């Protein structure tokens, strides 16, 4: 059966593609050395709601001080988002390129595109780990079925009344309890990476996320004949972050590091508190001589979207991702939260 997109007339599909391209295309303002506007294309005029040059000059006289207040020319971020005056509450993103070109875009369209990219990156990472996770979930289920059958046979044969029979039956029950707890734990960790239940800023201990990540990656690493090694501090490392988003970032970076780890290699997950900063290291054992390394922009598996998304997520949480000195290595830093009891 053809899907909804295929059922659309080609003219409608082209129109929708054109609308999307227009929504994402930037307007261009060319600036003078003194801060005025040399020229503006039609797209920039439309995004700023200025039908003519006089309106543009009036709008710019208000916008430039607001952009300066956000540090656009102060050596920090080279972009800013502002709400335009008026009843429409239009939000525009301004990106400074060099010192003389300012790009203007629809902030809402950019945010929607970033959200779609984040979701697609999550689906790609989950698609990679899901087969191994499903395989690991079958192990406790099979163990439970096996012990239930044995327990059923001992009960039916009345072996509980024999010497030591009751103790054997209790051992089967304890095995069932342990395997059920194991199944519950692994399912909860997997579901947590899918469900946005933690999609809010909260105070958490980073050790929890690393423990969960190690459990989630054990199956994929085993399939690749790689070990997962974690080094965590004894004391909590509290941060104020979005749990749901940070899980995604750590998963993306870990899979990128795991991508070309050779057999008998290892994936290292390391967490330290360094003063007021939480320092994390995700590293794969370097491949043999001649293997190419990669950085935050490139990946041997082509996972460009995941790395871009991971860097954006960590930046949105006030942190930073940077490539390590060795290939297949990433370092992440976040600010440690104050003691909240």
C-alpha positions in Angstrom: 0.0 0.0 0.0 1.3 3.4 -0.9 1.9 5.8 2.0 0.4 9.2 2.3 3.3 10.9 0.7 3.2 8.6 -2.3 -0.5 9.2 -2.7 0.0 13.0 -3.0 0.2 14.5 -6.5 3.7 15.3 -7.5 2.8 18.9 -7.8 1.7 19.0 -4.2 4.9 17.2 -3.1 7.1 19.7 -5.0 5.1 22.5 -3.4 5.6 21.1 0.1 9.3 20.7 -0.6 9.5 24.3 -1.8 7.7 25.5 1.3 10.1 23.7 3.5 13.1 25.0 1.6 11.8 28.5 1.9 11.1 28.2 5.6 14.7 27.1 6.2 16.4 29.4 3.8 18.1 32.4 5.5 17.9 36.0 4.7 21.2 38.0 4.3 22.1 41.3 5.8 25.4 42.9 4.8 26.6 45.2 7.5 28.8 48.3 7.4 31.9 48.7 9.5 30.1 51.2 11.7 27.2 48.8 12.4 24.7 50.0 9.8 23.2 48.0 6.9 24.7 48.1 3.5 22.2 45.8 1.8 19.5 43.2 2.6 17.9 40.6 0.3 14.2 40.1 0.0 14.2 37.1 2.3 15.7 39.1 5.1 13.3 42.0 4.5 10.3 39.5 4.7 11.6 37.8 7.9 12.0 41.2 9.6 8.6 42.4 8.4 10.1 45.3 6.5 8.4 46.2 3.2 10.9 48.9 2.3 14.3 50.3 3.2 13.0 52.9 5.6 11.2 50.2 7.7 14.4 48.2 7.7 16.4 51.0 9.1 13.9 51.6 11.8 13.8 47.9 12.7 17.6 47.7 12.7 17.9 50.7 15.1 16.0 48.6 17.6 17.4 45.2 16.8 21.1 46.0 16.9 21.2 47.1 20.6 19.3 44.0 21.5 21.8 41.8 19.6 24.7 43.6 21.2 23.2 43.0 24.6 23.2 39.3 23.8 27.0 39.5 23.0 26.7 38.8 19.3 29.8 41.0 18.7 31.4 40.4 22.1 33.5 37.4 21.1 31.1 34.8 22.6 28.3 33.0 20.8 27.9 34.1 17.2 24.2 33.7 17.2 21.2 35.1 19.0 17.4 34.6 19.0 15.1 37.5 19.4 11.3 38.0 19.5 10.3 40.7 17.0 8.0 43.4 18.2 4.4 43.2 17.2 1.3 41.0 17.8 2.7 38.0 15.8 5.4 37.2 18.3 7.7 36.1 15.5 11.0 34.6 16.7 14.1 35.1 14.5 17.6 33.6 14.7 20.6 35.8 13.8 23.9 34.2 12.9 27.0 36.4 12.5 29.4 35.2 9.7 32.7 37.1 9.9 32.0 40.7 10.9 30.0 41.8 7.9 27.3 39.2 7.1 24.4 38.5 9.3 22.0 35.6 8.5 18.4 35.8 9.5 16.2 32.7 9.9 12.8 31.6 11.2 13.8 30.4 14.7 10.7 28.1 14.9 11.6 26.3 11.7 15.2 25.8 12.8 14.0 24.4 16.2 11.6 22.0 14.4 14.4 20.8 12.1 16.7 20.3 15.1 14.0 18.3 16.9 13.5 16.1 13.9 17.2 15.6 13.6 17.4 14.7 17.3 14.6 12.1 16.9 16.2 10.6 13.8 19.6 10.3 15.5 17.9 8.6 18.5 16.1 6.1 16.3 19.4 5.3 14.5 21.2 4.6 17.8 18.4 2.6 19.2 18.2 0.6 16.0 21.8 -0.4 16.5 21.5 -1.5 20.2 18.0 -3.0 20.1 18.9 -6.5 18.6 21.6 -7.1 21.2 19.3 -5.8 24.0 16.5 -8.1 22.8 18.9 -11.0 22.8 20.0 -10.3 26.4 16.4 -10.0 27.5 15.7 -13.5 26.3 18.2 -15.0 28.7 16.3 -14.2 31.9 13.1 -15.2 30.3 14.5 -18.6 29.3 15.9 -19.1 32.7 12.6 -18.3 34.3 10.7 -20.7 32.0 13.3 -23.5 32.8 13.0 -23.0 36.5 9.2 -22.8 36.4 9.1 -26.2 34.6 11.4 -27.8 37.2 9.5 -26.3 40.1 6.2 -27.5 38.6 7.6 -31.1 38.3 8.9 -31.2 41.8 5.5 -30.0 43.2 3.6 -32.5 41.0 5.8 -35.3 42.2 5.5 -34.3 45.8 9.3 -34.0 46.2 8.9 -31.1 48.6 8.2 -33.6 51.3 11.5 -35.4 50.7 14.6 -34.5 52.8 16.0 -31.3 51.4 13.1 -31.0 48.9 11.7 -27.8 50.3 15.1 -26.1 50.2 15.5 -27.1 46.6 12.1 -25.6 45.7 13.0 -22.4 47.5 16.2 -22.2 45.5 14.2 -22.4 42.3 11.9 -19.7 43.6 15.0 -17.5 44.4 16.4 -18.0 40.9 13.0 -16.9 39.5 13.1 -13.8 41.7 16.7 -12.9 40.6 16.0 -13.4 37.0 12.8 -11.4 37.2 14.7 -8.5 38.9 17.3 -8.7 36.2 14.7 -8.6 33.4 12.9 -5.7 35.1 16.2 -3.7 35.4 17.2 -4.2 31.8 13.8 -3.4 30.5 13.5 -0.2 32.6 16.9 1.0 31.3 16.0 0.4 27.7 12.5 2.0 28.1 14.1 5.0 29.8 16.1 5.7 26.6 12.9 5.7 24.6 10.3 7.3 26.9 10.6 11.1 27.6 9.6 10.6 31.2 12.7 12.4 32.3 12.4 15.2 29.7 12.9 18.0 32.3 15.8 19.6 34.1 16.5 18.0 37.4 19.3 17.3 39.9 20.8 13.9 39.4 23.9 11.9 40.1 25.9 11.3 36.9 27.0 7.9 38.2 23.4 6.7 37.6 23.5 7.5 33.9 26.9 5.8 33.5 25.7 2.7 35.3 22.6 2.6 33.0 24.7 3.2 29.9 27.1 0.4 30.8 24.2 -2.1 31.2 22.6 -0.9 27.9 25.9 -1.3 26.0 26.9 -4.7 27.4 24.9 -6.6 24.8 26.1 -4.6 21.7 29.7 -4.7 23.0 29.5 -8.5 23.6 28.2 -9.0 20.1 31.3 -7.1 18.9 33.5 -9.1 21.3 34.4 -6.0 23.2 34.3 -5.3 26.9 32.7 -2.4 28.6 34.8 -0.9 31.4 33.5 1.8 33.7 35.4 3.9 36.3 33.2 5.8 38.6 34.0 7.8 41.7 32.8 6.8 45.1 31.2 10.2 45.8 28.1 11.5 43.9 28.6 13.8 41.0 25.5 16.0 41.0 24.4 18.0 38.0 21.3 19.9 36.9 20.5 18.5 33.5 17.8 17.0 31.4 18.1 13.3 32.1 16.3 12.2 28.9 18.5 14.4 26.6 21.8 13.6 28.3 21.1 9.9 28.1 20.8 10.4 24.3 24.0 12.3 24.1 26.0 9.8 26.0 24.6 6.9 23.9 25.5 8.6 20.6 29.0 9.3 21.7 29.5 5.8 23.1 28.3 4.2 19.9 30.6 6.4 17.9 33.5 5.4 20.1 32.5 1.7 19.9 32.1 1.7 16.2 35.6 0.5 15.2 36.9 -1.1 18.4 38.6 -4.3 17.4 37.8 -7.8 18.9 39.1 -8.2 22.4 39.2 -4.4 22.8 37.3 -2.3 25.3 34.9 0.6 25.6 35.9 2.8 28.5 33.3 4.9 30.4 35.0 7.1 32.9 33.6 9.8 35.2 35.5 12.1 37.6 34.8 15.2 39.5 37.4 17.9 38.9 36.6 20.8 41.2 33.4 22.4 40.0 33.3 20.4 36.8 32.2 16.9 36.0 34.6 15.3 33.5 33.6 12.3 31.5 35.6 10.3 29.0 34.1 7.9 26.4 36.9 6.0 24.7 37.3 2.9 22.5 40.5 1.0 22.4 42.4 2.3 19.4 42.3 0.1 16.3 45.5 -1.4 14.8 48.2 0.6 13.1 47.0 2.6 10.1 43.4 2.9 11.3 41.9 6.3 10.9 40.9 8.3 13.8 37.9 10.7 13.9 36.7 13.8 15.6 33.4 15.4 16.6 32.6 16.2 13.0 33.5 12.9 11.4 32.9 9.2 12.2 34.1 6.1 10.4 30.6 4.7 10.6 29.1 7.9 9.1 27.2 8.8 12.3 27.5 12.5 11.6 24.0 13.2 12.8 24.4 11.5 16.1 27.7 13.4 16.9 26.1 16.7 15.9 23.1 16.0 18.0 25.2 14.9 21.0 27.3 18.1 20.9 24.2 20.2 20.6 22.5 18.5 23.6 25.5 18.8 25.8 25.9 22.5 24.8 22.2 23.1 25.7 22.9 21.7 29.2 25.8 24.2 29.7 28.5 21.7 28.9 31.0 20.9 26.1 32.0 17.9 24.0 35.5 17.7 22.4 37.5 15.0 20.7 40.2 13.4 22.9 43.8 13.1 22.0 43.5 9.4 21.0 41.2 8.2 18.1 37.7 7.1 19.1 37.7 9.2 22.2 35.4 12.0 23.4 35.6 14.1 26.5 32.5 15.7 28.0 32.4 18.4 30.7 29.4 19.7 32.7 29.1 22.1 35.7 28.6 20.4 39.0 25.4 21.4 40.8 25.4 22.9 44.3 24.5 20.6 47.2 20.7 20.4 47.3 20.5 18.0 50.2 
